[in-house]
Amino acid sequence: MKVLKNILLAASLLTLGSCKDFLDENPTGFLTPDSDVSSTKVARAYANSGYVYLQGLLAGQPSSYGGNTWNLLEFMTGKANSDLGQTGFINFQNLGYNNTAFYIDTWWQQMYLGIGACNLAIQSIPGINAAGLTDEQKDNMLAEVRTLRALYYFNLVRMYGAVPNVTTVPKDLNLNLPRTAAKDIYDQIIIPDLLLAEKSTLPWSDNTGKVSMGAVESILADVYLTYAGAAINGGAQYYAESAKRSKSVIDNGGYTLFPNYTDMIQPVNKNTGEFILQVQYAASVPLTNPLTPLTIPNFSGISKYADEYGSVYPTPEFIKSFPAGDKRVDERQFFYTSYPNLKTGQTIKFKNTYIYKWFDVNAITNTVKSDLNYTLYRLADVYLMYAEASNRAEGAPNSKAVEYVNKIRARANLSAIGALSQTAFEQEIWLQRYFELCFENKMWFDMLRTRKVHNDVTGNWDNFIGHKTVFGATFSEKQLLFPVPKQESDVNPNLLPNNPGF
């Protein structure tokens, strides 16, 4: 009966999965005790269930009006502000958050729900024997799910450090597992899952939103780059492994930089061009991308949304840190400072600069249903990962690394860089990551793995521990990990002691 309940769950998720095909599909029926569970559709349903909790990366916080999990990683950088006190921003602005703070528990829950769905799929798919379902198809579905499980765990260890190792479907309610060291989670789950997926025959790109080989290699590049740096400190060997994977994506992937930044906010371009892996959303289903209303200036009257949140926007200091002439800070590129009032047509000048990266024009002015995806990996990110990893592995920048950084700079209308030292080149890469990938939930993780923070006032690279934000708060060792949520440690004392400072 327990297995049947799990099958029913997986089948129901078929209509909720990440892939575009299933987002647009209407349910046609449900599995019953008499259903044939040995079918290609059931195998696909199990695989699709692994995608569902990718939307947990943008999960709403029940007790926080106008906030979701995405807010946390932007608030922590010290380079974001908020118009809404209900988001809990003040607790992150002054670094006074604790193990009951907004978002911290939601992140934990969503990642483990994703892991649970992946574990069920990994257990179930091999045993499905159906006409027309080949071993290669099953292997590729398993590759998708293992990649997703690795991604969920990758988020967990970067945020919380040691976490419970759960790789099988629980057989009872005895779930009081201890924490496993982050390095062991990398060595036993994250890297092995991705290396197994790397052996599959997944296509290099996939315009339906499913995991592709390009996505596998991009995540591996990110994992190895992180493993090489803090807190694991794997060193040169893993920088080389990271460079190998990112170069593979560049050489084989069929991905190209969009000519214009605004191409990234055209729904027609979802899962194509620069995009390697995205969380799927569609205007045709109830749950649409929440970042469109969250980033509209609060009470601005420029949209049909009843709630214009102003949930997250950049600090003035961050905007001023962009170099002169950088196209990314031109109006309606990555940011905007004014827009016509929807009723009067008169242009409204905002009191702050706001984020334009999820400005879905049709949703804002017409449908109130964003059709934009949320990007996890895109080619610009991979270019910069290759440049950083190869520079570290080889001791100096090579010509390809310089070429890829200059591609990023050229799109921003910045002049090409020439010969730089290893350190100067690395800092240039870090800076381009800040500017290019800002407000894509990348910056906080970059700060943690490099242990460096760009000081937007002085222009220096400060040590992470000791860096003072523009809000006057100072990062300490406590900020290197989030606390295990209290609601988790209350039911599982084996999760204690908590991380330092909590």
Order of alpha helices (4+ residues) and beta strands (2+ residues): alpha-alpha-alpha-alpha-beta-alpha-alpha-alpha-alpha-alpha-alpha-alpha-beta-alpha-beta-alpha-beta-beta-beta-alpha-alpha-alpha-alpha-beta-beta-alpha
